[in-house]
Amino acid sequence: MMKKILIAIGALVALVLIGAGTAMGVATHKINKTYENVALPNITRDSSPEGIARGEQVFRAVCAECHAGGGNTKPTGVQMHDFPPELGTFYSANITSDPEKGVGAWTDQEIARMVINSIDKNHHVRPMPAFPNMGDKDLAAVIGFMRSGHPDFAPEKAQPPRSTLTPMGRMVFSFAMGINDKGRTEAVPVPAKAADSVEYGRYVSASVYDCVFCHSPGFEGSAAKMLKPETVLSGGFEFDLTPLGGEGKMLSPNITISETAGIGKWTLDEFKHAMRTGVTPAGHILRAPMPKYRYADDVELTAIYTFLRSMKANDTVVPPPAGGRPKAEPSNDPEKMFSSLGCATCHAPGKAYEAKLQGAKGKAPEEVAKWIRNPETFKPGTQMPTYESLVDENNALALARYVLGKTGGTVSEGTTP
């Protein structure tokens, strides 16, 4: 009897291994395949002033953090941290107008297909999250902004390394997330933009800003996650903080209307403030990879809030990352502020943006203090939080002097630019 059981177990293990091997072979084939039959969408850039403005709004919120990263604005490609390292190492592409290293030689339709299908000019799949349901009008606007002659898209020869997928990564991208090889033949409309429209809020959240993907567990696309009302928006998507200078991993927070585990107690004004400044009503700092939606207008943010309020509450409590979430606790002690305001998360020795602190070297404390309170006025689109509501001018000046001291420069009273 025991011999028969061992034989059965051995046969089962063999079948599992054969199945896994077959699945891996299929996944590798799907990733390495040339997708020559995926039709180009009939989308052409919108170069109108309104189109370029809308394109910049979407690009800054969706594309810039992946393709520029670190508060930079030139999309020359950087290492991405949106997926667990078990899936591989990922780099975004150079999408400046350089004809060789960037997308200067791509047509509008090829750029549109890349966004919709993650299929490049040479018909190869790139491990980039696709936006299959972004409306034609918004896509045309983004391309219009990219082709507008904006200095951020001036040709750059930077060439990021190629992304590498682990065996698990191949399986996830091929099966869990899926490769979209269906060419878009029909136009996808953008819902009417209205603050009280659940439909428009759903469109922006699931098809443009991808809030649904990042704030729901699993690797399926946003459309699939929307079909799971019991878990959608409940958080739990895993991010690796190590490449960002953090410790361990972080799970995206619950953003359902649960009053105990989500954002159910947030008012509309508090929601808009958090989205734009990166500071929650409780004073927590929204750290990377959560972007700051500085370019989103009131109608758009209100529509997202309307959509979130229409969804089912989920009381699942998402644990904080190792070391907790930075919480702003203004103090007269600049060293304590540097830690509590989350500055140390990015700029302390060994952290991802330690070198950025050197940009303050030689500047007047008064100038650095203004940057601390309102960085977006100096660098529109920056991912640094806005601390104006948390730090008064005197404390900002004290913190500025502390920061300048860390750059190795000397700081004296009354220093001027």
SULSUL-V678007 format. One record per residue. N is the residue number from 0. SS is DSSP state (@ for helix, = for strand, . for the rest). Layout:
n=N ss=SS
n=N ss=SS
//
This chain:
n=0 ss=.
n=1 ss=@
n=2 ss=@
n=3 ss=@
n=4 ss=@
n=5 ss=@
n=6 ss=@
n=7 ss=@
n=8 ss=@
n=9 ss=@
n=10 ss=@
n=11 ss=@
n=12 ss=@
n=13 ss=@
n=14 ss=@
n=15 ss=@
n=16 ss=@
n=17 ss=@
n=18 ss=@
n=19 ss=@
n=20 ss=@
n=21 ss=@
n=22 ss=@
n=23 ss=@
n=24 ss=@
n=25 ss=@
n=26 ss=@
n=27 ss=@
n=28 ss=@
n=29 ss=@
n=30 ss=@
n=31 ss=@
n=32 ss=.
n=33 ss==
n=34 ss=.
n=35 ss=.
n=36 ss=.
n=37 ss=.
n=38 ss=.
n=39 ss=.
n=40 ss=.
n=41 ss=.
n=42 ss=.
n=43 ss=.
n=44 ss=.
n=45 ss=.
n=46 ss=.
n=47 ss=.
n=48 ss=@
n=49 ss=@
n=50 ss=@
n=51 ss=@
n=52 ss=@
n=53 ss=@
n=54 ss=@
n=55 ss=@
n=56 ss=@
n=57 ss=@
n=58 ss=@
n=59 ss=@
n=60 ss=@
n=61 ss=@
n=62 ss=@
n=63 ss=@
n=64 ss=@
n=65 ss=@
n=66 ss=@
n=67 ss=.
n=68 ss=.
n=69 ss=.
n=70 ss=.
n=71 ss=.
n=72 ss=.
n=73 ss=.
n=74 ss=.
n=75 ss=.
n=76 ss=.
n=77 ss=.
n=78 ss==
n=79 ss==
n=80 ss=.
n=81 ss=.
n=82 ss=.
n=83 ss=.
n=84 ss=@
n=85 ss=@
n=86 ss=@
n=87 ss==
n=88 ss==
n=89 ss==
n=90 ss==
n=91 ss=.
n=92 ss=.
n=93 ss=.
n=94 ss=.
n=95 ss=.
n=96 ss=.
n=97 ss=.
n=98 ss=.
n=99 ss=.
n=100 ss=.
n=101 ss=.
n=102 ss=.
n=103 ss=.
n=104 ss=.
n=105 ss=.
n=106 ss=.
n=107 ss=@
n=108 ss=@
n=109 ss=@
n=110 ss=@
n=111 ss=@
n=112 ss=@
n=113 ss=@
n=114 ss=@
n=115 ss=@
n=116 ss=@
n=117 ss=.
n=118 ss==
n=119 ss=.
n=120 ss=.
n=121 ss=.
n=122 ss=.
n=123 ss==
n=124 ss==
n=125 ss=.
n=126 ss=.
n=127 ss=.
n=128 ss=.
n=129 ss=.
n=130 ss=.
n=131 ss=.
n=132 ss=.
n=133 ss=.
n=134 ss=.
n=135 ss=@
n=136 ss=@
n=137 ss=@
n=138 ss=@
n=139 ss=@
n=140 ss=@
n=141 ss=@
n=142 ss=@
n=143 ss=@
n=144 ss=@
n=145 ss=@
n=146 ss=.
n=147 ss=.
n=148 ss=.
n=149 ss=.
n=150 ss=@
n=151 ss=@
n=152 ss=@
n=153 ss=.
n=154 ss=.
n=155 ss=.
n=156 ss=.
n=157 ss=.
n=158 ss=.
n=159 ss=.
n=160 ss=.
n=161 ss=.
n=162 ss=.
n=163 ss==
n=164 ss==
n=165 ss=.
n=166 ss=@
n=167 ss=@
n=168 ss=@
n=169 ss=@
n=170 ss=@
n=171 ss=@
n=172 ss=@
n=173 ss=@
n=174 ss=@
n=175 ss=@
n=176 ss=.
n=177 ss=.
n=178 ss=.
n=179 ss=.
n=180 ss=.
n=181 ss=.
n=182 ss=.
n=183 ss=.
n=184 ss=.
n=185 ss=.
n=186 ss=.
n=187 ss=.
n=188 ss=.
n=189 ss=.
n=190 ss=.
n=191 ss=.
n=192 ss=.
n=193 ss=.
n=194 ss=.
n=195 ss=.
n=196 ss=.
n=197 ss=@
n=198 ss=@
n=199 ss=@
n=200 ss=@
n=201 ss=@
n=202 ss=@
n=203 ss=@
n=204 ss=@
n=205 ss=@
n=206 ss=@
n=207 ss=@
n=208 ss=.
n=209 ss=.
n=210 ss=@
n=211 ss=@
n=212 ss=@
n=213 ss=@
n=214 ss=.
n=215 ss==
n=216 ss=.
n=217 ss=.
n=218 ss=.
n=219 ss=.
n=220 ss=.
n=221 ss=@
n=222 ss=@
n=223 ss=@
n=224 ss=@
n=225 ss=@
n=226 ss=.
n=227 ss=.
n=228 ss=.
n=229 ss=.
n=230 ss=.
n=231 ss=.
n=232 ss=.
n=233 ss=.
n=234 ss==
n=235 ss=.
n=236 ss=.
n=237 ss==
n=238 ss==
n=239 ss==
n=240 ss=.
n=241 ss=@
n=242 ss=@
n=243 ss=@
n=244 ss=.
n=245 ss=.
n=246 ss=.
n=247 ss=.
n=248 ss==
n=249 ss==
n=250 ss==
n=251 ss=.
n=252 ss=.
n=253 ss=.
n=254 ss=.
n=255 ss=.
n=256 ss=.
n=257 ss=.
n=258 ss=.
n=259 ss=.
n=260 ss=.
n=261 ss=.
n=262 ss=.
n=263 ss=.
n=264 ss=.
n=265 ss=.
n=266 ss=.
n=267 ss=@
n=268 ss=@
n=269 ss=@
n=270 ss=@
n=271 ss=@
n=272 ss=@
n=273 ss=@
n=274 ss=@
n=275 ss=@
n=276 ss=@
n=277 ss=.
n=278 ss==
n=279 ss=.
n=280 ss=.
n=281 ss=.
n=282 ss=.
n=283 ss==
n=284 ss==
n=285 ss=.
n=286 ss=.
n=287 ss=.
n=288 ss=.
n=289 ss=.
n=290 ss=.
n=291 ss=.
n=292 ss=.
n=293 ss=.
n=294 ss=.
n=295 ss=.
n=296 ss=.
n=297 ss=@
n=298 ss=@
n=299 ss=@
n=300 ss=@
n=301 ss=@
n=302 ss=@
n=303 ss=@
n=304 ss=@
n=305 ss=@
n=306 ss=@
n=307 ss=@
n=308 ss=@
n=309 ss=@
n=310 ss=.
n=311 ss=.
n=312 ss=.
n=313 ss=.
n=314 ss=.
n=315 ss=.
n=316 ss=.
n=317 ss=.
n=318 ss=.
n=319 ss=.
n=320 ss=.
n=321 ss=.
n=322 ss=.
n=323 ss=.
n=324 ss=.
n=325 ss=.
n=326 ss==
n=327 ss=.
n=328 ss=.
n=329 ss=.
n=330 ss=.
n=331 ss=.
n=332 ss=.
n=333 ss=@
n=334 ss=@
n=335 ss=@
n=336 ss=@
n=337 ss=@
n=338 ss=@
n=339 ss=@
n=340 ss=.
n=341 ss=.
n=342 ss=@
n=343 ss=@
n=344 ss=@
n=345 ss=@
n=346 ss=@
n=347 ss=.
n=348 ss=.
n=349 ss=.
n=350 ss=.
n=351 ss=.
n=352 ss=.
n=353 ss=@
n=354 ss=@
n=355 ss=@
n=356 ss=@
n=357 ss=@
n=358 ss=@
n=359 ss=@
n=360 ss=.
n=361 ss=.
n=362 ss=.
n=363 ss=.
n=364 ss=@
n=365 ss=@
n=366 ss=@
n=367 ss=@
n=368 ss=@
n=369 ss=@
n=370 ss=@
n=371 ss=@
n=372 ss=@
n=373 ss=.
n=374 ss=@
n=375 ss=@
n=376 ss=@
n=377 ss=@
n=378 ss=.
n=379 ss=.
n=380 ss=.
n=381 ss=.
n=382 ss=.
n=383 ss=.
n=384 ss=.
n=385 ss=.
n=386 ss=.
n=387 ss=.
n=388 ss=.
n=389 ss=.
n=390 ss=.
n=391 ss=.
n=392 ss=@
n=393 ss=@
n=394 ss=@
n=395 ss=@
n=396 ss=@
n=397 ss=@
n=398 ss=@
n=399 ss=@
n=400 ss=@
n=401 ss=@
n=402 ss=@
n=403 ss=@
n=404 ss=@
n=405 ss=@
n=406 ss=.
n=407 ss=.
n=408 ss=.
n=409 ss=.
n=410 ss=.
n=411 ss=.
n=412 ss=.
n=413 ss=.
n=414 ss=.
n=415 ss=.
n=416 ss=.
//
